[in-house]
Amino acid sequence: MNKYIVKLVVVLAFGIIGMTSCDSEPEGTIYNSTALDAAFFSTQLNTELAAQDNGVIEVPIYRAGKNGEASVKVQIDSKTIDQGLFSLTSPTVSFADGESSAVAKIGFDLSKLGVTDVYTIVLSLVDPTEASPSGVKTIKINAQRKLTWETFGTGLYTDGLFEDSWEQPIEKAKEGNIYRLPDCVVKGFPLIFILNDDGSLASFAPQKMGYVNATYGMVYYVLNSSKRQGNTLLFNFKPCVIYNNKLTQLYNNVDCSLQFPN
């Protein structure tokens, strides 16, 4: 018991000495954070672009407080700039007094965007000192055209890779001479293409057909050639996979066809 009392007295004594020492030193400077502490709401944004967007993608940016006016610098990646399809409306995003959020705006021309293409835009804060230490400083935006699909009819699709034929629903976009074969070869994977006014094939972008090779992964149909015979559209596809970051042919060319309804 006596040892315990002695130890307690020693601890209290050191505590008093420590407090006295702190009080005797000059008062230090008190630092208040003046950083903007800006951040994006998420690391990724998926968006479909339509005429109603008026050629602008809006990306919210938040700051820690909301007092006073402030601004933050943003930039998009060089790959996006090189494509020439998207651009920042302004590299400066301004916060109004009393507002904790603002919007970065990315401009685009809908008529120049591909029908099946998905575009990746990387938007980031330029100055790390303006960013929140624990916030999101970069956001990846996956953007593609939004199309309004309507039932066109039912045709007959024949696939050379699987040597099979089946009745195939066909959809047409209100926005143009664009057609979609929903759940064509594999459920969840449509085939999309564009026709000319005379019914011939205008465009077929490389796209996933849904079948997954056990060794090389997803198989893509890449158009080799096409022709129209009456109400039947003939495709010659190169079945490809992604190998060394590029599409590489895996199987021999296959003939596929779509017979449109009369």
KAMO-V114218 format. One line per field, one symbol per residue. burial: I if it has 24 or more other ideal C-beta (glycine too) atoms within 12 Angstrom, else O. Layout:
burial = ???
//
This chain:
burial = OOOOOOOOOOOOOOOOOOOOOOOOOOOOOOOOOOOIIIIIIOOOIOIOIOOOOOOIIIIIIIIIOOOOOIOIIIIIOOOIOOOOIIIIOOOOIIIOOOOOIIIIIIIIOIOOIIIIOOIOIIIIIOOOOIIIOOIIIIIIIOIIIOIOOOOOOOIIIIIIIOOOOOOIIIIIIOIIOIIIIIOIIOOOOIIIIIIOOOOOIOOIIIIIIIIOOOOOOIIIIIIOOIOOOOOIIIIOIIIIIOOOOOIOOIOOOIIIIIIIOO
//
